[in-house]
């Protein structure tokens, strides 16, 4: 049975914002190649998105009746979550190999399995 993985892209939002159109097209080309290889090698992408700047997000914190909402980002760090894919695979080692193509354009890539929830 296939496991669901999140392929996460933490990165420096300023670097991407300052990238030339040619550099952005090069990185998008790597994503196209990544998607082709996923399908070719038996993995299934079920979702994903490039995310807007973290400053455009909302952060909700609290417990019970004490909830606050602030403008993003969630954490004041150089790296923020810039995008993700959701992939189903029964071969983590091969998924790691396919994700290496994205390392040539994204820098860091993080792959995490979905935790088994109630009823799983």
N, C-alpha and C positions, 0 to 999 in steps of 0.2 A: 504494500500500500504506500502511496506517495505521501511524503511529508510536505507541509507548506512552509516556505521560507520567505522571509523579507530580505531583499537585497537593498541595503541602505547606502545612501551617498552623503556622508558628512563632508562638508567642504566650506571653503572661504567664499562667502557670497560676493564679496567685493571683487575677488579675482574673476569670477564669472561675469559680473556686471561690467567689468573693464575689458573683457575679452573682445577681440575683433570679430566681425562677422565671419571671417575665414576660420578663425579658431573655433568658434561655436559650431560652424558647419562640420569641421573635422570631428569634434566630439559627438555631434549628432550622428555622423557616419559610423562611429564606433558603436553607438547604441543600435543602429540598424543592423550592423554585423552581429552584435550580441543577440538580437532577437532572432536572426536567421539561424545562428548556431544553436540556440535553445531548442527551436523546433526540430532542426536537423538531428539533434542528439537526444531527443525524446523527453525534454523538459516541457512543462506547460506554463506559460505566463497567464495569470488570471487577473492581473491589474497592475497599476503603477501610474506615476505622474511625476512631472517636474513640479516642484513646489514654488510658490511665490516667496519673496523675501520674508524672512522671519519677522521683520519689523511690521509687516502687514497682518500678522497673526494676533490672536487673542489668547491670553493665558488665564485659565480659571483655576483658582486654588481655594482650598478650604475644607471644612468638615461641617456636616449637618447644616445648621443655620448661619454659619460664619463663612460665607463664600465671597470671594472678591474676583473681579475681572479687570485685567490690565492689558495694555498693549504689549505685543511681543517684543523681543523674543523670550522664549522660555528661560534661557540662561544667557548671561552676558559672556559669551565666548567668541573667539574668532571663527570657529567652525560651527555651522548649523546644519540641520538636516535639509538637504537641497532637493532630494527626490528619492523615489523608491520604486521597486518592482515587487510584486507578489508572484512567486514561482512555486509550482508543485513539481517535486522531483523524488525519485527513489534512489538517486545516486548523488550524494553530497559532494563526493570527490570530483566527479565530472562537472557538477555545477560550479565548483570553485575554479576549475580549469576554464570554463566558459567565461566566468566573471573576470578573469585576468585581462581579457581584452578591454574591459572598461577601465582598468587601472591605468591604461595608457592615456586616458583623457580625464578621469575623475580624481586621480590621486588615491585616496583611501576608499575602500569598499568594505562594508560590513554585511555579513550573511548571518541571519539568526532564524532559528526554527521557531515556528509558532508553538506556544505552550499548549499542552492538552488541557482543555477546559472541562467543565462539568458535562457529563454524558458522553465524553470522548472514549 
